[in-house]
Amino acid sequence: MTRRKWALAAAAAVSLVGVSAAEAKTVQFSGCTARGVEGGCLVVRDGARVYDITPARPRPAVDRAIAGTGTPFTGPSTCMQGTRLTHISWHYTKMLCPMKKRERG
């Protein structure tokens, strides 16, 4: 009975390692930063893709062009917008971001 438990535990451990290795793929992004729909969230728009880069430290400025890499995170997020990235490395680029229209009040 003990051997069976050890075999099941070993099989479960191997399957978990396989899942984490598959999730550990790094993605590259480049685009303009923007405030997320939730307070305190920061996203970068890379074409049609949106990445949640809220965990980035240091935090890039809003409405600036950046490029970098990150690891997709599949767990829950308070930002609820785009693919959340962890282990983010970024730098500013020379690309210009479009100016936002100011509201007249």
Secondary structure, DSSP 8 states (H G I E B T S, - for coil): -HHHHHHHHHHHHHHHHHHHHHHT--EEEEEEEEE-SSTT-EEEEETTEEEE-TT-SS---TT-EEEEEEEE--S--SS-SSEEEEEEEEEE-S-----------
